[in-house]
Amino acid sequence: KHTKPLNVIIMELNWDNAKIWQEKANEKKEIFDEPKWQWDCNFKLDFDGSLLRISSRFYPPHKNAGNWWEGYTAVLFLGKEIFKKEFKFDTLDELKTEVEKFTKHYSQSVKSRLI
């Protein structure tokens, strides 16, 4: 662990200190893909990550008790599930169409509330 405060580390800006600063700045971030600090080329500083994420899992007919595709799509906010929708269709094409329609509708709904 580094004991110098972040402002002291950054005053002596070089790649070694930049890496130390980045590690300290992100050490309390625990959520996968949470926005994190990262140095880009020429010491440009980025703060990037996802707030919302889609996670899905679908099982083919031979993995379940019937002759259909089934599974779910979950919406996560900062790594925590906030909504889950289950799907069950006879064909892979039907599954694809409906899952993509759902995610497009959900993304438009979220976007309309933010604007």
Secondary structure, 3 states (H helix, E strand, C coil): CCCCCHHHHHHCCCHHHHHHHHHHHHCCCCCCCCCEEEECHHHCEEEECCCEEEEEEEECHHHCCCCCEEEEEEEEECCEEEEEEEEEECCHHHHHHHHHHHHHHHHHHHHHHHC
